[in-house]
Amino acid sequence: MNYFEKRKWRKIVKHLCHEAHHAGAMREDVCGPESLARLNAAVADLRGAWASRDANALEKTADAVEASVRAIYPPRNKPRLRENVEVFVVAIAVAMAVRAYFIQPFKIPTGSMQPSLNGITMDPEGQHQWYDTFPVNIGTFLLFGEKYVEVRAKASGQMQVVGVKEDTGEFLVQIGHKIHPIHRHAKLYFDPYNLPVVEQGQLLATGRRRVGDHIFVNRVKYNFLRPERGDVFVFSTQGIKHPAIRPDTFYIKRMVGLPGEKIQVDPPYLVADGKKIEEPFPFHRLLTDPAYQGYSLVSRSAETPAYLTRTDEAIQLGDEQYLPFGDNTLHSLDGRFFGGVNEHDIIGPAVFVYWPISSRWGVIR
């Protein structure tokens, strides 16, 4: 037996002995003692043939070990399919565990945090471009989250508005039995104040639609560190009692008030315990960047109760409450209307915009 044959058989013998040991350990409680005895005898014969370097004996004893292993540990049906399914199930379990305890993805549907974070937007002047043609438009959407949209009548008949989707900025137009979602900022080809009768296929609206920012939220940080003023954070609305707030959703806002503080608004300033807040950076930006307009007071009505309608009104936070405001306070349903958020309803700080690629992609500030 030359060097290469010895090297080959050394690997084969080692592998078969390992498989035999594994099979015996895994199946000793279900297979009979005779099967185990045959397996051990076959392994002993294989080791003897290797010790003598007898190629013919190695062939026979290797086959005997393999047959004995199969007898007590039969191969499963469709092993490759089963293995792929097992890998998939494990991957899903790991992903769900990460989502539940570490990092959770969210998407921004509305514009309450603009321009720090964008919800779904529509550019009414957006025109059809060469990259809106299939299949290039697939890449455009996957990278930048935008596409050119044309809304055409799916049926003929009288137009009528039947609802509004506040989370996407769309109003629902019914023509015949067909519903047409149309973004409120789209370019319209009809008079919204005098809805016409239209024909099937007639152009109703166009624009370039951009998806809201998709973010990662750190679910671990607040288990070890206290929330800080200026954090962008996600919280559950289950503890909020307000007629305009759904109790089964999540909001994303900026943390402006900490436990025990008395918060007021003296436009454009946020006032905490009588002190105008200009730091950290997000508050300085709100006051100095023309893209932002600082903080504003709100109006109170029977449908939308509110706390901060005048400069002398204040929100007194409890020992476990934090106050959330949107950066776009002219169009944000936030703590000025419903007050503080309990600590146990906070999911965690938003840390990263992962999609789409834009000027906001990356670490959230």
C-alpha positions as CSV (number, residue, x, y, z in Angstrom):
1,M,0.0,0.0,0.0
2,N,1.6,3.2,-1.1
3,Y,1.5,6.6,0.6
4,F,-1.6,7.9,-1.2
5,E,-3.6,4.8,-0.5
6,K,-2.6,4.9,3.2
7,R,-3.7,8.6,3.3
8,K,-7.1,7.8,1.7
9,W,-7.8,4.8,3.9
10,R,-6.8,6.7,7.0
11,K,-9.5,9.2,6.3
12,I,-12.1,6.5,5.5
13,V,-11.4,4.5,8.6
14,K,-11.5,7.6,10.8
15,H,-14.8,8.7,9.3
16,L,-16.5,5.3,9.5
17,C,-15.4,4.9,13.1
18,H,-16.8,8.3,14.0
19,E,-20.1,7.5,12.2
20,A,-20.4,4.2,14.0
21,H,-19.7,5.7,17.4
22,H,-22.3,8.5,16.7
23,A,-24.9,6.0,15.5
24,G,-24.5,3.7,18.5
25,A,-24.7,6.6,20.9
26,M,-27.8,8.0,19.3
27,R,-29.7,4.7,18.8
28,E,-28.6,2.5,21.7
29,D,-31.9,3.0,23.5
30,V,-34.1,1.9,20.5
31,C,-32.1,-0.7,18.7
32,G,-31.5,-4.2,20.0
33,P,-28.3,-5.4,21.7
34,E,-27.6,-7.7,18.8
35,S,-27.4,-4.8,16.3
36,L,-25.0,-2.9,18.6
37,A,-22.9,-6.1,18.9
38,R,-22.7,-6.5,15.2
39,L,-21.7,-2.8,14.8
40,N,-19.0,-3.1,17.4
41,A,-17.7,-6.2,15.8
42,A,-17.6,-4.6,12.4
43,V,-15.7,-1.6,13.8
44,A,-13.2,-4.0,15.5
45,D,-12.7,-5.8,12.2
46,L,-12.1,-2.5,10.3
47,R,-9.5,-1.4,12.8
48,G,-7.8,-4.8,12.5
49,A,-7.7,-4.5,8.7
50,W,-6.2,-1.0,9.0
51,A,-3.6,-2.2,11.4
52,S,-2.5,-4.9,8.9
53,R,-2.8,-2.4,6.0
54,D,-4.7,-5.1,4.0
55,A,-6.5,-3.3,1.2
56,N,-8.8,-6.2,0.4
57,A,-9.8,-6.6,4.0
58,L,-10.3,-2.9,4.4
59,E,-12.8,-2.9,1.5
60,K,-14.8,-5.7,3.0
61,T,-14.8,-4.4,6.6
62,A,-15.6,-0.9,5.5
63,D,-18.7,-2.2,3.7
64,A,-19.6,-4.2,6.8
65,V,-19.4,-1.1,9.1
66,E,-21.5,1.0,6.7
67,A,-24.1,-1.7,6.5
68,S,-24.2,-2.0,10.3
69,V,-24.6,1.7,10.7
70,R,-27.5,1.8,8.2
71,A,-29.2,-1.1,10.1
72,I,-29.4,0.8,13.3
73,Y,-29.6,4.3,11.9
74,P,-31.4,4.2,8.6
75,P,-31.1,7.2,6.3
76,R,-34.1,9.6,6.3
77,N,-36.3,10.2,3.3
78,K,-35.3,13.2,1.1
79,P,-32.3,14.1,3.3
80,R,-31.4,17.2,1.3
81,L,-34.9,18.6,1.5
82,R,-35.2,17.9,5.2
83,E,-31.8,19.6,5.8
84,N,-32.8,22.7,3.9
85,V,-36.1,22.9,5.8
86,E,-34.3,22.5,9.1
87,V,-31.8,25.3,8.2
88,F,-34.8,27.5,7.1
89,V,-36.6,26.9,10.4
90,V,-33.5,27.7,12.5
91,A,-32.9,30.9,10.5
92,I,-36.5,32.0,11.0
93,A,-36.3,31.2,14.7
94,V,-33.0,33.2,15.1
95,A,-34.5,36.1,13.1
96,M,-37.6,36.2,15.3
97,A,-35.5,36.1,18.4
98,V,-33.3,39.0,17.2
99,R,-36.5,40.9,16.3
100,A,-38.1,40.2,19.7
101,Y,-35.2,41.0,21.9
102,F,-32.5,42.9,20.1
103,I,-33.2,44.8,16.8
104,Q,-36.7,45.4,15.4
105,P,-37.5,46.9,12.0
106,F,-40.2,49.6,11.6
107,K,-41.3,51.8,8.8
108,I,-42.3,55.5,8.9
109,P,-45.8,55.9,7.3
110,T,-46.4,59.6,8.0
111,G,-44.6,62.9,7.8
112,S,-44.6,63.8,11.5
113,M,-40.8,63.5,11.8
114,Q,-39.9,65.3,8.5
115,P,-37.4,66.2,7.4
116,S,-35.4,64.1,10.0
117,L,-37.3,61.0,8.8
118,N,-39.7,60.8,5.9
119,G,-43.0,59.0,5.7
120,I,-44.6,58.1,2.4
121,T,-44.3,61.2,0.1
122,M,-45.5,62.1,-3.4
123,D,-43.9,64.6,-5.8
124,P,-46.8,65.8,-8.0
125,E,-44.3,67.3,-10.5
126,G,-42.4,64.0,-10.9
127,Q,-42.3,62.9,-14.6
128,H,-41.9,59.5,-16.2
129,Q,-38.2,58.9,-16.7
130,W,-36.2,56.3,-18.6
131,Y,-35.5,54.5,-15.4
132,D,-39.2,54.0,-14.8
133,T,-39.3,51.5,-17.6
134,F,-39.3,47.7,-16.8
135,P,-37.0,46.1,-15.7
136,V,-34.9,49.1,-14.7
137,N,-37.7,50.4,-12.5
138,I,-37.3,47.3,-10.3
139,G,-33.8,48.4,-9.4
140,T,-34.9,52.0,-8.9
141,F,-37.5,50.9,-6.4
142,L,-35.2,48.4,-4.6
143,L,-32.5,50.9,-4.1
144,F,-34.3,54.3,-3.7
145,G,-37.8,53.2,-2.8
146,E,-39.4,55.4,-5.5
147,K,-41.5,54.8,-8.6
148,Y,-43.6,56.8,-11.1
149,V,-47.3,56.3,-10.4
150,E,-50.3,56.7,-12.7
151,V,-53.8,56.2,-11.4
152,R,-56.3,55.4,-14.1
153,A,-60.0,54.7,-13.7
154,K,-60.7,50.9,-13.4
155,A,-64.3,51.4,-14.3
156,S,-66.7,54.0,-15.7
157,G,-69.0,56.0,-13.5
158,Q,-69.3,58.8,-11.0
159,M,-66.3,59.5,-8.7
160,Q,-67.0,59.7,-5.0
161,V,-64.6,59.8,-2.0
162,V,-65.4,57.0,0.5
163,G,-62.6,57.2,3.0
164,V,-59.1,58.4,3.9
165,K,-56.0,56.4,4.8
166,E,-54.2,58.7,7.3
167,D,-51.2,56.5,7.6
168,T,-50.3,56.7,3.9
169,G,-51.7,60.2,3.0
170,E,-54.2,58.7,0.5
171,F,-57.9,59.3,0.0
172,L,-60.0,56.5,-1.4
173,V,-62.1,57.2,-4.5
174,Q,-64.8,54.8,-5.6
175,I,-65.8,54.5,-9.2
176,G,-68.4,51.8,-9.8
177,H,-67.4,49.1,-7.4
178,K,-63.6,49.8,-7.7
179,I,-61.6,51.6,-5.1
180,H,-58.7,53.9,-6.2
181,P,-56.2,55.1,-3.6
182,I,-54.9,58.5,-4.6
183,H,-52.3,60.4,-2.6
184,R,-53.4,63.8,-1.4
185,H,-50.3,65.4,-2.9
186,A,-50.5,63.7,-6.3
187,K,-51.1,65.8,-9.4
188,L,-54.9,65.5,-10.1
189,Y,-56.5,65.5,-13.5
190,F,-60.0,66.2,-12.0
191,D,-61.7,68.8,-9.8
192,P,-61.7,67.4,-6.3
193,Y,-64.4,69.8,-5.3
194,N,-66.7,68.8,-8.2
195,L,-66.1,65.1,-8.8
196,P,-66.9,64.2,-12.4
197,V,-68.2,61.1,-14.2
198,V,-65.2,59.4,-15.8
199,E,-64.6,56.7,-18.3
200,Q,-62.6,53.5,-17.7
201,G,-58.9,54.0,-18.4
202,Q,-59.1,57.8,-17.9
203,L,-56.1,59.3,-16.2
204,L,-56.9,60.5,-12.7
205,A,-53.6,61.3,-11.0
206,T,-49.8,61.1,-11.5
207,G,-46.7,61.6,-9.4
208,R,-43.5,60.1,-8.1
209,R,-44.2,58.1,-5.0
210,R,-41.5,57.5,-2.4
211,V,-41.8,55.0,0.4
212,G,-41.3,56.0,4.0
213,D,-38.0,55.4,5.7
214,H,-37.4,51.9,7.1
215,I,-35.5,51.9,10.3
216,F,-34.0,49.6,12.9
217,V,-34.9,50.1,16.6
218,N,-32.6,49.0,19.4
219,R,-34.7,47.0,21.9
220,V,-31.8,46.5,24.3
221,K,-30.3,49.9,25.0
222,Y,-33.0,51.1,27.4
223,N,-32.6,48.0,29.6
224,F,-29.2,49.4,30.6
225,L,-29.2,53.1,29.9
226,R,-31.9,55.7,30.6
227,P,-33.5,57.5,27.7
228,E,-32.1,60.9,26.9
229,R,-33.6,64.1,25.7
230,G,-33.3,64.2,21.9
231,D,-33.6,60.5,21.3
232,V,-35.8,59.4,18.4
233,F,-37.7,56.5,19.9
234,V,-40.6,54.1,19.1
235,F,-43.4,53.5,21.6
236,S,-46.6,51.6,21.8
237,T,-49.9,53.5,21.9
238,Q,-51.7,50.9,24.0
239,G,-51.5,53.1,27.1
240,I,-52.7,56.3,25.4
241,K,-56.3,57.4,25.8
242,H,-57.1,59.9,23.1
243,P,-60.0,59.8,20.5
244,A,-57.6,60.4,17.6
245,I,-55.0,57.7,18.6
246,R,-55.3,54.0,17.7
247,P,-54.5,51.9,20.8
248,D,-52.9,49.1,18.8
249,T,-50.1,50.7,16.9
250,F,-46.7,52.2,17.2
251,Y,-45.5,55.8,17.0
252,I,-42.1,57.3,16.4
253,K,-41.2,60.7,17.8
254,R,-38.4,62.6,19.4
255,M,-38.1,62.5,23.2
256,V,-38.4,66.1,24.5
257,G,-39.5,65.6,28.1
258,L,-38.0,63.5,30.9
259,P,-39.6,62.1,34.1
260,G,-40.7,64.7,36.6
261,E,-40.3,67.7,34.2
262,K,-42.8,70.4,33.5
263,I,-42.9,71.0,29.8
264,Q,-44.2,74.1,28.0
265,V,-44.0,75.5,24.4
266,D,-43.1,79.1,23.8
267,P,-42.8,79.1,20.0
268,P,-40.4,78.2,18.6
269,Y,-38.8,77.0,21.8
270,L,-39.4,73.9,24.0
271,V,-39.4,74.9,27.6
272,A,-38.5,72.4,30.4
273,D,-38.8,73.5,34.0
274,G,-38.7,77.1,32.9
275,K,-35.6,76.7,30.7
276,K,-35.6,77.0,26.9
277,I,-34.0,73.9,25.4
278,E,-31.5,74.5,22.7
279,E,-29.2,71.5,23.2
280,P,-28.5,68.7,22.3
281,F,-28.0,69.1,18.5
282,P,-31.5,68.1,17.4
283,F,-33.1,71.0,19.3
284,H,-30.5,73.5,17.9
285,R,-31.2,72.2,14.4
286,L,-35.0,72.7,14.9
287,L,-34.3,76.4,15.9
288,T,-31.7,77.3,13.2
289,D,-32.3,75.1,10.2
290,P,-34.8,76.7,7.8
291,A,-36.1,73.2,6.9
292,Y,-37.5,73.0,10.4
293,Q,-39.8,75.5,12.2
294,G,-39.2,74.8,15.9
295,Y,-42.1,73.9,18.2
296,S,-45.6,75.2,17.9
297,L,-48.7,75.3,20.0
298,V,-51.8,73.4,19.0
299,S,-55.5,73.9,18.8
300,R,-58.0,72.1,21.0
301,S,-61.4,70.8,19.9
302,A,-64.0,68.3,21.0
303,E,-62.6,65.7,18.5
304,T,-58.9,66.4,19.4
305,P,-58.3,67.3,23.1
306,A,-54.9,69.0,23.7
307,Y,-52.7,70.2,26.5
308,L,-50.4,72.8,25.0
309,T,-52.7,75.4,23.4
310,R,-51.2,78.5,25.1
311,T,-47.7,79.4,26.4
312,D,-48.9,79.3,30.0
313,E,-50.2,75.7,29.7
314,A,-47.9,72.9,30.7
315,I,-47.6,69.1,30.9
316,Q,-46.4,67.8,34.2
317,L,-44.7,64.4,33.6
318,G,-44.9,61.6,36.2
319,D,-41.9,59.7,37.6
320,E,-42.0,57.1,34.8
321,Q,-43.3,59.2,31.9
322,Y,-41.5,60.6,28.8
323,L,-42.9,63.2,26.4
324,P,-42.7,62.7,22.6
325,F,-43.0,65.5,20.0
326,G,-42.6,65.2,16.3
327,D,-40.0,67.3,14.5
328,N,-42.7,68.5,12.1
329,T,-44.8,70.0,14.8
330,L,-47.2,71.7,12.4
331,H,-48.3,68.2,11.2
332,S,-47.7,65.9,14.2
333,L,-50.2,64.2,16.5
334,D,-47.9,63.9,19.5
335,G,-47.5,64.6,23.3
336,R,-49.0,68.0,22.9
337,F,-52.3,66.3,22.4
338,F,-52.1,63.2,24.6
339,G,-49.3,63.9,27.2
340,G,-46.6,61.6,28.4
341,V,-45.8,58.0,27.5
342,N,-45.3,55.4,30.2
343,E,-41.8,53.9,30.4
344,H,-43.1,50.3,29.9
345,D,-44.7,51.3,26.6
346,I,-41.3,52.4,25.1
347,I,-39.9,49.9,22.6
348,G,-36.5,51.6,22.1
349,P,-34.4,54.2,20.3
350,A,-34.4,54.4,16.5
351,V,-30.8,53.9,15.4
352,F,-30.5,53.4,11.7
353,V,-32.3,54.0,8.4
354,Y,-31.6,50.9,6.3
355,W,-33.9,51.6,3.4
356,P,-34.3,53.3,1.0
357,I,-31.0,54.9,0.1
358,S,-31.3,58.6,0.5
359,S,-29.7,61.6,2.2
360,R,-31.2,60.2,5.5
361,W,-29.7,56.7,5.1
362,G,-27.5,55.8,8.0
363,V,-27.4,56.7,11.7
364,I,-30.4,58.6,12.9
365,R,-29.8,62.0,14.6
